[in-house]
Amino acid sequence: MGAAIGRKRTATVLVLGLDNSGKTTVVNYLTKLTGHDTTEVVPTVGVTVQRIRANSIEMIVCDVSGL
């Protein structure tokens, strides 16, 4: 049980939804919360993969363009 303390955890998140539903905005908001600077929101073409680190959790976020 004690070995889990301080261990990094990784989560893979797939952001999927309809056109103009705010998928990229949510990913940019998460990025901004972790202290990283975000750029202007432009429509996603294909798939965008970002690695977001906060404390002991690392998220690999796959943002897929609208369906």
C-alpha positions as a Markdown table, in Angstrom:
| # | Residue | x | y | z |
|---|---|---|---|---|
| 1 | Met | 0.0 | 0.0 | 0.0 |
| 2 | Gly | 2.8 | 2.4 | 0.8 |
| 3 | Ala | 4.4 | 1.9 | -2.6 |
| 4 | Ala | 1.5 | 3.7 | -4.3 |
| 5 | Ile | 2.3 | 7.0 | -2.5 |
| 6 | Gly | 4.3 | 9.3 | -4.8 |
| 7 | Arg | 3.8 | 7.0 | -7.8 |
| 8 | Lys | 2.8 | 8.8 | -11.1 |
| 9 | Arg | -0.5 | 7.8 | -12.6 |
| 10 | Thr | -1.3 | 8.1 | -16.3 |
| 11 | Ala | -4.8 | 8.4 | -17.8 |
| 12 | Thr | -5.6 | 8.4 | -21.5 |
| 13 | Val | -8.7 | 10.6 | -22.3 |
| 14 | Leu | -10.5 | 10.6 | -25.6 |
| 15 | Val | -12.5 | 13.8 | -26.2 |
| 16 | Leu | -15.2 | 13.0 | -28.8 |
| 17 | Gly | -18.4 | 14.8 | -29.9 |
| 18 | Leu | -20.2 | 16.8 | -32.5 |
| 19 | Asp | -19.0 | 19.8 | -34.4 |
| 20 | Asn | -18.8 | 23.1 | -32.4 |
| 21 | Ser | -19.7 | 21.3 | -29.1 |
| 22 | Gly | -16.7 | 22.8 | -27.2 |
| 23 | Lys | -14.3 | 19.8 | -27.1 |
| 24 | Thr | -11.2 | 21.8 | -27.8 |
| 25 | Thr | -12.3 | 24.5 | -25.4 |
| 26 | Val | -12.5 | 22.0 | -22.6 |
| 27 | Val | -9.0 | 20.6 | -23.4 |
| 28 | Asn | -7.6 | 24.2 | -23.5 |
| 29 | Tyr | -9.3 | 24.9 | -20.1 |
| 30 | Leu | -7.7 | 21.9 | -18.5 |
| 31 | Thr | -4.3 | 23.0 | -20.0 |
| 32 | Lys | -4.8 | 26.5 | -18.6 |
| 33 | Leu | -5.7 | 25.1 | -15.1 |
| 34 | Thr | -2.3 | 23.3 | -15.0 |
| 35 | Gly | -0.5 | 26.6 | -15.6 |
| 36 | His | 0.4 | 26.2 | -19.3 |
| 37 | Asp | -0.3 | 28.9 | -21.8 |
| 38 | Thr | -2.9 | 28.2 | -24.4 |
| 39 | Thr | -3.2 | 29.6 | -27.8 |
| 40 | Glu | -6.2 | 30.8 | -29.8 |
| 41 | Val | -8.9 | 28.2 | -30.3 |
| 42 | Val | -9.0 | 27.0 | -33.9 |
| 43 | Pro | -11.1 | 24.1 | -35.3 |
| 44 | Thr | -9.4 | 20.7 | -34.9 |
| 45 | Val | -8.5 | 18.9 | -38.0 |
| 46 | Gly | -8.0 | 15.1 | -37.5 |
| 47 | Val | -6.6 | 14.3 | -34.0 |
| 48 | Thr | -4.7 | 16.5 | -31.6 |
| 49 | Val | -2.8 | 14.8 | -28.8 |
| 50 | Gln | -1.7 | 16.8 | -25.7 |
| 51 | Arg | 0.1 | 15.7 | -22.6 |
| 52 | Ile | -1.2 | 17.5 | -19.4 |
| 53 | Arg | 0.6 | 17.0 | -16.1 |
| 54 | Ala | -0.8 | 18.1 | -12.7 |
| 55 | Asn | 0.7 | 16.9 | -9.4 |
| 56 | Ser | 1.1 | 13.1 | -9.7 |
| 57 | Ile | -1.3 | 12.6 | -12.6 |
| 58 | Glu | -0.4 | 12.7 | -16.2 |
| 59 | Met | -3.2 | 12.8 | -18.8 |
| 60 | Ile | -2.8 | 12.1 | -22.4 |
| 61 | Val | -5.7 | 13.9 | -24.1 |
| 62 | Cys | -6.7 | 12.9 | -27.6 |
| 63 | Asp | -9.0 | 15.6 | -29.1 |
| 64 | Val | -10.8 | 14.3 | -32.2 |
| 65 | Ser | -12.4 | 16.6 | -34.7 |
| 66 | Gly | -16.2 | 16.8 | -34.9 |
| 67 | Leu | -18.2 | 13.9 | -36.3 |
